């Protein structure tokens, strides 16, 4: 029988997810199940490895690395957005970043929002990013 050593990074993100679930239980009286904790930890670990071009392994989880970010035209900016929502709570997260044609980060934001669905979180991401950058003629 062979035993596989779990990488320290996975242990760390799993402990962090347990802490987050504990806080959700204490402050919002919402319970989570063990599977969702482990899934969230593995997702977080793989996202970190993917976006930081790390040599961390994601195990059996496959990542679609075929799609790459494409820079905007010269003298243009590109805003990438995303929204998320966790079923069972009325809170979501949105994020947007603005990069120039060389891929340099110009500005970004990742606030929590009130949302009742993933679709609403995505729409709020569009709205917030448009309002945020509409007031920024210097970009």
TAMOMO-V93649 format. One record per residue. N is the residue number from 1. PHI is phi in whole degrees, -180 to 180 (999 if undefined). PSI is psi in degrees with one decimal (NA if undefined). D_FIRST is the distance of its C-alpha to the first C-alpha in whole Angstrom. Layout:
N:PHI:PSI:D_FIRST
N:PHI:PSI:D_FIRST
This chain:
1:999:126.4:0
2:-102:143.3:4
3:-112:140.6:7
4:-104:130.1:10
5:-82:129.7:13
6:-81:127.5:16
7:-59:143.6:19
8:-57:-35.0:22
9:-62:-38.9:24
10:-70:-38.9:22
11:-61:-44.8:22
12:-63:-47.9:26
13:-70:-29.7:27
14:-67:-43.8:25
15:-63:-38.8:27
16:-65:-42.3:30
17:-62:-39.3:30
18:-62:-41.3:29
19:-62:-43.4:32
20:-63:-42.8:34
21:-65:-38.9:33
22:-61:-44.9:35
23:-64:-39.8:38
24:-63:-39.2:38
25:-67:-46.9:38
26:-68:-46.3:40
27:-94:-25.3:43
28:-120:-2.6:43
29:57:36.3:42
30:-113:132.7:39
31:-101:152.4:36
32:-124:163.7:33
33:-104:163.8:29
34:-61:-40.0:26
35:-61:-43.2:25
36:-67:-32.4:28
37:-65:-48.5:27
38:-66:-43.1:24
39:-60:-44.2:26
40:-63:-40.9:28
41:-65:-44.1:26
42:-67:-39.5:24
43:-61:-44.8:28
44:-63:-43.3:29
45:-62:-45.3:27
46:-68:-39.2:27
47:-63:-41.2:31
48:-61:-47.0:31
49:-62:-40.7:29
50:-67:-51.2:31
51:-81:-14.0:35
52:-106:11.1:34
53:45:44.5:33
54:-83:163.0:30
55:-91:12.7:27
56:-66:143.9:25
57:-94:144.3:22
58:-102:9.3:23
59:65:-134.0:19
60:-81:-6.4:20
61:-78:124.9:23
62:-96:140.2:26
63:-112:139.7:29
64:-86:94.9:33
65:-96:7.2:34
66:-70:-35.0:36
67:-84:119.3:39
68:-116:153.3:40
69:-68:135.0:43
70:-111:130.8:47
71:-70:155.9:49
72:-75:173.2:53
73:-61:159.8:56
74:-55:141.6:57
75:63:24.4:59
76:-125:165.0:57
77:-121:155.9:55
78:-130:132.0:52
79:-110:121.5:50
80:-104:136.1:47
81:-131:157.5:46
82:-161:148.4:43
83:-133:151.6:43
84:-141:159.4:41
85:-149:136.5:41
86:-104:119.7:38
87:-56:133.2:39
88:103:-11.4:41
89:-127:162.9:42
90:-101:34.6:46
91:-130:141.8:44
92:-135:174.9:43
93:-128:142.1:43
94:-127:154.7:45
95:-150:144.0:45
96:-150:145.6:47
97:-133:150.3:47
98:-120:128.0:50
99:-128:152.2:50
100:-91:-175.1:53
101:-67:-14.9:53
102:-97:4.2:51
103:84:5.6:48
104:-73:135.8:49
105:-72:122.2:48
106:-96:-41.3:52
107:-169:156.2:51
108:-164:166.2:49
109:-157:146.8:48
110:-145:72.7:45
111:-87:163.1:47
112:-87:146.8:46
113:-136:161.8:48
114:-83:128.0:49
115:-150:151.4:48
116:-117:4.0:47
117:-163:163.7:45
118:-65:-39.2:43
119:-61:-43.0:46
120:-65:-39.6:49
121:-62:-41.2:46
122:-65:-43.3:47
123:-64:-41.0:50
124:-63:-34.1:51
125:-62:-44.7:49
126:-60:-49.8:52
127:-61:-50.5:54
128:-62:-42.7:53
129:-67:-41.1:53
130:-63:-45.0:56
131:-65:-40.2:58
132:-63:-47.9:56
133:-84:-17.7:57
134:-65:-28.8:61
135:-90:12.9:62
136:-122:74.1:61
137:-68:-17.5:63
138:-76:-13.4:62
139:-84:NA:59
